[in-house]
């Protein structure tokens, strides 16, 4: 099996290339649970696929993304991102986000995003 650093680096590279939906298909488990801050968790790949597609398709201007840090532990990765974009629902956003990912069998089974609203 591919080591966790190689997996998270591949995921992050796709995100940097704007291939967010392709990365989701490749790296996320069917039973994935995703959550933003303290909002209700989204359970299952289908629900999260739609959420991700709605987010990506709602971006009206993309000004940048930078991967600031990546930490790899036993079954867990933590990534620190900086984003700058305009979204039709959320308006102009420039912020730093932390995402904590739990992996199993080469796929993300749980991911939580922390950022200022």
C-alpha positions as CSV (number, residue, x, y, z in Angstrom):
1,X,0.0,0.0,0.0
2,X,1.1,3.5,-0.7
3,X,2.5,5.4,2.3
4,X,0.4,8.2,3.8
5,X,2.8,11.0,2.8
6,X,2.6,10.0,-0.8
7,X,-1.2,9.8,-0.7
8,X,-1.7,13.2,1.0
9,X,0.9,14.8,-1.4
10,X,-1.0,13.4,-4.4
11,X,-4.3,14.8,-3.0
12,X,-2.8,18.2,-2.3
13,X,-1.2,18.4,-5.7
14,X,-4.5,17.8,-7.4
15,X,-6.2,20.5,-5.3
16,X,-3.4,22.9,-6.3
17,X,-4.1,22.0,-10.0
18,X,-7.8,22.8,-9.5
19,X,-8.8,19.1,-9.8
20,X,-10.8,19.2,-6.6
21,X,-13.6,16.9,-7.8
22,X,-11.2,14.4,-9.4
23,X,-9.2,14.3,-6.1
24,X,-12.4,13.7,-4.2
25,X,-13.2,10.6,-6.4
26,X,-9.8,9.2,-6.0
27,X,-8.9,9.8,-2.3
28,X,-12.2,9.6,-0.4
29,X,-13.9,6.5,0.9
30,X,-17.6,5.6,0.2
31,X,-18.5,6.0,3.8
32,X,-16.6,9.3,4.3
33,X,-17.8,11.7,7.0
34,X,-16.9,15.4,6.4
35,X,-17.6,18.4,8.6
36,X,-16.9,22.1,8.5
37,X,-16.2,23.6,12.0
38,X,-19.2,22.8,14.2
39,X,-21.7,22.5,11.5
40,X,-23.5,19.1,11.1
41,X,-21.4,16.3,9.7
42,X,-22.1,15.1,6.1
43,X,-22.1,11.3,5.9
44,X,-21.4,9.3,2.8
45,X,-19.6,9.9,-0.5
46,X,-22.7,10.8,-2.5
47,X,-23.8,13.6,-0.1
48,X,-20.2,14.9,0.1
49,X,-19.7,14.7,-3.6
50,X,-22.7,17.0,-4.2
51,X,-21.5,19.4,-1.5
52,X,-18.0,19.6,-3.1
53,X,-19.5,20.0,-6.6
54,X,-21.8,22.8,-5.4
55,X,-18.8,24.5,-3.7
56,X,-16.6,24.3,-6.8
57,X,-19.3,25.3,-9.2
58,X,-20.1,28.3,-7.0
59,X,-16.7,29.9,-7.3
60,X,-17.0,33.0,-9.5
61,X,-13.4,34.2,-9.1
62,X,-10.4,32.2,-8.0
63,X,-7.3,34.3,-6.9
64,X,-5.2,31.7,-5.2
65,X,-4.5,28.7,-3.0
66,X,-1.3,27.8,-1.1
67,X,-0.5,24.7,0.9
68,X,1.3,26.1,3.9
69,X,2.0,23.0,6.0
70,X,1.4,19.3,6.0
71,X,1.8,17.0,9.0
72,X,1.7,13.2,8.7
73,X,1.1,10.9,11.6
74,X,-0.2,7.3,12.1
75,X,-3.4,7.2,10.0
76,X,-3.9,11.0,10.2
77,X,-2.8,13.9,8.1
78,X,-3.2,17.6,8.9
79,X,-3.0,20.3,6.1
80,X,-2.9,24.1,6.5
81,X,-4.2,26.0,3.5
82,X,-4.5,29.6,2.5
83,X,-7.4,30.4,0.1
84,X,-8.5,33.5,-1.8
85,X,-11.7,33.4,-3.9
86,X,-15.1,34.8,-4.5
87,X,-18.1,32.5,-4.2
88,X,-21.7,33.2,-5.3
89,X,-23.0,32.0,-1.9
90,X,-20.2,33.0,0.5
91,X,-18.9,36.2,-1.1
92,X,-15.3,37.2,-1.1
93,X,-13.2,34.9,1.1
94,X,-9.5,35.1,2.1
95,X,-8.6,32.8,5.0
96,X,-6.4,30.1,6.4
97,X,-8.0,26.6,6.9
98,X,-6.8,23.6,8.8
99,X,-8.1,20.2,7.6
100,X,-7.7,17.0,9.7
101,X,-8.0,13.8,7.7
102,X,-8.2,10.3,9.0
103,X,-7.2,7.6,6.5
104,X,-8.0,3.9,6.3
105,X,-6.9,1.5,3.5
106,X,-5.6,4.4,1.4
107,X,-8.8,6.5,1.5
108,X,-10.0,9.4,3.7
109,X,-12.7,8.1,6.0
110,X,-13.1,11.3,8.0
111,X,-12.2,15.0,7.3
112,X,-12.9,18.0,9.4
113,X,-12.2,21.6,8.3
114,X,-11.4,24.4,10.8
115,X,-11.6,28.0,9.6
116,X,-13.0,31.4,10.6
117,X,-16.5,32.0,9.1
